[in-house]
Amino acid sequence: MPDPAIVAALKDVSAAQIQATIEKLVSFGNRSTLSAADPESVAAGRGIGAAREWIKSEFERYSNACGGCLDVRTDDFIEPPSRRIAKPTQLVNVYAVLKGTDPEAAKRIYLVTGHYDSRNSDNFNATDPAPGANDDGSGTAVSLECARVLSRHKFPATIIFLTVPGEEQGLYGSKHFAQMAKAQGWKIEAALNNDIVGGNKSPEQDTGVVRVFSEGIPAAATEAEIKLIRSIGAESDSPSRQVARYISDTGKKYGASLGSFGPMMIFRPDRYLRGGDHTSFNEAGFAAIRFTEFREDFTRQHQTPRTENGIEFGDFAKFVDFEYVANVARLNAATLASLATAPAPPANLKLLTKQLENNSQLVWDAPANGSTASYEVLWRATTSPDWEHSHYVGNATKATMDMSKDNVIFAVRSVDDKGHASLPVTPTPER
């Protein structure tokens, strides 16, 4: 059953607020990572410096509205020259932390992000218009809207609302943030990247679907881990795939709040020849996925505004479907709230393979804080994308299933007495 508190939160997501956010971002003219960030340009409301100062002020405004519940921070660094950055350039990640209310659960972090930089046809053109309404004003608006809405509520675990620059030059903002999080030992259990989620207005667009891309074999897997994954046929059971499946389940659970809108899982790390900030988190060893609209219009991405042969080029706000973005924000918010409310996943899950037998034995440990009361065993056919069956086992930390481990894929998740479920965990075979 849907959580009434989460249902109430989703009602607060506003397409009008999202429209105002995107139009404000467009008003900065050119948000290229290489664009102006000097005090004069910031004061004039032009360039990426003005954009990041405004984003920071929005997070601070939301925090003031909730009595200081958000810890608004910046991650400031100098990116050295590279193929798309001609000289050392200051980059600033802007983010807000909604710290969990439970001291132990607060160590678990769930994150939503979008990139606030934009570009036109020439990567090094940092002065001519680069409105970036869809790419990625829409994703930035999702992160901000989730912060505005969810900061009105309290959750046991921690949620981070992030916006990053440098995506168009090589994912530099997200890479720095993910590496910082890894170095500091942050337990980011899911990162939701929103990039091009504007529901571009075109006859071929499917406004009822948002794509969810997820890696199979983890980018950070060692050679030994890859060998194990291949040996047991777990190529589609990475932590990122479990996040994608969780989003799919969340879309079904909160379908009444989403109307005819829902996620479409794509079992690929990203689109062909394209990249996004979730990859930075994947490469740092975190589970991460990408949300992207169903059908992209490439005349409205990375284009200097102009008209040629009757075709209008440019990533303008008038081509964005703000209600579509609001639905993407609702799906993100429902996922973040569900994860941050749920108990921690079970630990050290093993599938016993010591004997040749036609049943399957699973054993696991309770989470470190010992707060979980109950567990469910999940399973699906090896050819199925979704978990198909569940079996409640109560507070036991082992289960014997009357089916062959060779015929299905198992997972276990923690559940509380209100039905909040953790991310599923798949087992490691143990002889």
Order of alpha helices (4+ residues) and beta strands (2+ residues): alpha-alpha-alpha-alpha-beta-beta-beta-alpha-beta-alpha-alpha-beta-beta-alpha-alpha-alpha-beta-alpha-beta-beta-beta-alpha-beta-beta-beta-beta-beta-beta-beta
